[in-house]
Amino acid sequence: VLMLNQTDVTPTSFIFRGIPGLEDMHIWISFPFCSMYVVAIVGNCGLLYLIRYEDSLHRSMYYFLAMLSLTDIVVSTSIIPKALCIFWFHLQEISFNECLVQMFFIHTFTGMESGVLMLMALDRYVAICYPLRYATILTNPVIVKAGLATFLRAVFLIIPLIFLTKRLPYCRGNIIHHTYCDQLSVAKLSCGNIKANVVYGLMAAFLIGGFDILCITISYTMILRVVVSLSSADARQKTFSTCTAHICAIVFTYSPAFFCFFFNCFGSHKIPPSCHIIVANLYLLLPPTMNPIVYGVKTKQIRDCVLRYLSASKHTKPLST
């Protein structure tokens, strides 16, 4: 443990504990983590490839999906390679500045993911409630501006949190009981007053997550009103089916997030830390893994493109020598 004899000292590095209480099982835990990461990278890169080269996917819905895929790649890559180094090679050390950089990427792009899900809900709202004006409302410039605004919102809200963490004096050792640099886990190592970190962290979470959930809720309330007003049951089913993949993405993203939030607020003495850390990792890893699978299965245009590519590769014969 790093020895500090002054009250205003910045540590040179931190040491990850991994998953406390399950150190002997790290090697086994690493396999599902690694498998999910591979699926996330391959699936999201595949989606980006399809959206880039398929003219039928050059629409706002798929441009927002491309933003979600890019975000998922960054989020999963921010945590899993280092976690695997901890599990496989016991490379547990991370420098203080690298920890802050990891913290920035994790919190910024999870905020970005929430924002993109909100934009996708607005996209479905416009498509279902204003179908004749869909193409004129969600033009390419509007999509670019919306994506940029969502990204800048996350950046400007997270940067102060990084500086609040950086200015803290650390004199409670340098052991992080986690697999990545979570802001609260790092701040708890400080012997200074972390009230500003806690309050600002909650404020940033509500400004991002709370606002996005509110917009998503309003969008789907309006969508349900339109769907219910349709006279044909078949029309209602077809209209709402365009939202099923997005609803699944929302569930995969926000369910672990709510668990982590309530654990930090109310259940820190009732739930084992190992359970919390596993769920915290799943919170960052589950959406990148499941989103390409869900969209590949539930979205007809993407499913048709994938089947066409697979069929073409199957019938392509190697050149004879």
Secondary structure, DSSP 8 states (H G I E B T S, - for coil): -----SSS---SEEEE--STT-GGGHHHHHHHHHHHHHHHHHHHHHHHHHHHH-GGG-SHHHHHHHHHHHHHHHHHHHHHHHHHHHHHH---EEEHHHHHHHHHHHHHHHHHHHHHHHHHHHHHHHHHHSGGGHHHHS-HHHHHHHHHHHHHHHHHHHHHHHHHHHTS-B-S-SEESSSS--HHHHHTTBSS--HHHHHHHHHHHIIIIIHHHHHHHHHHHHHHHHHHH-S-HHHHHHHHHTTHHHHHHHHHHHHHHHHHHHIIIIITTTS-HHHHHHHHHHHHHHHHHHHHHHHHHH-HHHHHHHHHHHHHHHH------
